[in-house]
Amino acid sequence: MKAGVIKTNALIWTISGVSYFASSSLLATWRKERDEAIRKGLQEQKRGPKPQTDPRALELQKLVRENGELTEQLRKARMVIDVQKKVAAVLGRALPEMETLV
């Protein structure tokens, strides 16, 4: 039998007299993993330590934001009430005071 060379997409190598074989699908998997690692390594990353997420700090931020929103709503409501008082004064009607409504 004549020895011949078989061309495949596989990789065969010999180290210290031991032959190793890697199929084309394994090579494709290795290449895909290598390409993904290269892409991941080239992505821009934030520098420095990661910020600590304290649940109390998150709750405080939420409450401060909510307080600001409610303060703004109260300011707008007071403006509307002041306009209603002025309109009532022009029309000659008296509106009850704010404290008596509560």
Secondary structure as the mmCIF struct_conf table of DSSP 4:
data_model
#
loop_
_struct_conf.conf_type_id
_struct_conf.id
_struct_conf.beg_label_comp_id
_struct_conf.beg_label_asym_id
_struct_conf.beg_label_seq_id
_struct_conf.end_label_comp_id
_struct_conf.end_label_asym_id
_struct_conf.end_label_seq_id
BEND BEND1 ASN A 9 ASN A 9
STRN STRN1 LEU A 11 ILE A 15
TURN_TY1_P TURN_TY1_P1 SER A 16 GLY A 17
STRN STRN2 VAL A 18 ALA A 22
HELX_RH_AL_P HELX_RH_AL_P1 SER A 24 LEU A 42
BEND BEND2 GLN A 43 GLN A 43
BEND BEND3 GLY A 48 GLY A 48
HELX_LH_PP_P HELX_LH_PP_P1 PRO A 49 GLN A 52
HELX_RH_AL_P HELX_RH_AL_P2 PRO A 55 LEU A 91
TURN_TY1_P TURN_TY1_P2 GLY A 92 GLY A 92
HELX_LH_PP_P HELX_LH_PP_P2 ALA A 94 GLU A 97
HELX_RH_AL_P HELX_RH_AL_P3 MET A 98 LEU A 101
#
